[in-house]
Amino acid sequence: MTEHRRRQDEPAGQTRPVRRGPGELEGEVLALLWTSGGARTATWVQGRLDGGLAYSTVVTIMSRLYDKGLLTRTRDGRSYAYEPVSDEAGIAARRMRQVLDQENDRAAVLASFVSDLSDEDERTLRELLRRHSADDLGV
C-alpha cells in the first residue's frame, strides 16, 4: 500500500505519494522479478507495483537495471521482457565484487571486512572457503 502525506501548502484532503529513497524502486522491481518466474515486461511490472507509477518511469528503471548488468532482456513484440541475471544473493555478491574491484588495496579491504563479521558469519565464511578449496582440489 502506498503511503501518502499532505504538504503544508496543499489543501486538506489532497495528498501526494511519499517519495521512495535512492535505489528503492530498483530494489522493488528486482524483488518483483525474482518472484515472477520468468521474463516480464514493463507493463506487467507497472501493474504490480504500488504507487501508480507512469509506464515511462518503469521502463526507465528497468533500462537502468539492464545497463547495470542486473537484468537481461529479449524482444517481446514492440517492447522488451526483462529477467534478472541472478538471484538476490548473486546480485549482492556482484555488488560486493564491484566495490572490491574499485579499491587499490584489496587485502586491506578484505581484512577490514572480515574483522567486522559476527562470529557466526566468520564461521560461515571459513566453512565456505574450506569447501571451495576442497572443490578445487577435487576432494
N, C-alpha and C positions, 0 to 999 in steps of 0.2 A: 504494500500500500504506500502511496506517495505521501510524504509529509507536505503540509502547506503552512505558510506563515504569512501574516499580513504585515506589510511595511507600514511605517507610521504615516506616510503620505498617501496611503490608499484608503478609500472609503471602507467602512465596516462591511463585511460580507464578501469582500474581494480579497483573494489570496493568490500567491504565486508559489509554484513548486519550489521546494528547498533545493538549492544547487548542490550537485554532487562534488566531492573533493577531487583533486587531481588523480587521474587514473582509475577512479571508482567505476566509471561507466565501462571502461575497458575490462575491468575485473568482472563486472556483471555480465557482459557479453561473453567473455571466456567461460564463466561458470555455466551459463545457459548452454553454450555449445558443447561443453564437456558432458552434459547430461542429455543432450539431444539425440544421440545415437546415429549421427551421420552429418553430412554436409547440409547446411541451411542457408537460405537467402536472407538478405537484409529485411525483406518484408516479413518473413517468418519470425525473425528476431524482434523486429519492431512490435509485432503483435503480442509478444510475450513479456516485454519489459514494461515495468511501471513507469509512469510519468508522462505519457502522451508525447513521446519524442517524435520529432519530424523524421521522415524517411531519410532525408539527406544527412541528418545527424548520425543515424545508424550506419549508413553507407560510409561516411567519413571515418567513424570509429573502426569499422571492420576493415577498411582500406589501410588504416594506420597499423592495425594488428597484423595485416598481411605484409606491409612494408617492413615491420619489425621482425618478420620471420616467424610469427607465432601462429599464423593461420596459413593454410593452403587454399587455393580457390580454383574452381572449374566453372566453365561456362554453363549457365542454366537459362536457356532462352536468351533474352536480351540483357540479363544480369549475371551475377556470379553466385555460386553456392560456396560457402566457406566452411572449413573444418579445422580444428586445432591440430597442430603438428605433433603435439604430445599431450599427455595428461597433466594435471596440476603439478605433480611432483617433478615431472620432466621439465616443465617450463620454469619452475622455481630454480632447478639446478642450472638451467641455461642462463638465467639471470645472474646467478652466483658466479658462473664461469665468466660472463661478460664483465662483471665488476673486477674479478681477479685479473682478467686479461688487460685491464686498463692500468694496473699498478706496476711500478718498476720493480719493487722488492716483493715478489710473490711469497717468498719464505716468511718474511716478516708479517705479511697479511694473514697467511695461513696460521702462523704461530699465535697471532693475536686472536684469530677466530677460535682456535682450539682452546686457548686459555679461558675464553668466555663461555665455553659449553658447560651445561649442567653435567653432573656425574653420569646421569642416565644417557644423555646424548653422547658423552665421551665414550661410554661403554659400547653404545650402538655403532659409533664411528669406528672404533677399534675392531669390532666384530666384522663390519662390512669390509674394512681394509684387509683383515685376515682372510676372509672368504675370497676377495678379489685376488690376493696373492696366491692362494691355493688354486684358484681357477686358472691363473696364468701359468702355473707350474704343472697343470694337468692332474692335480691331486683330487 
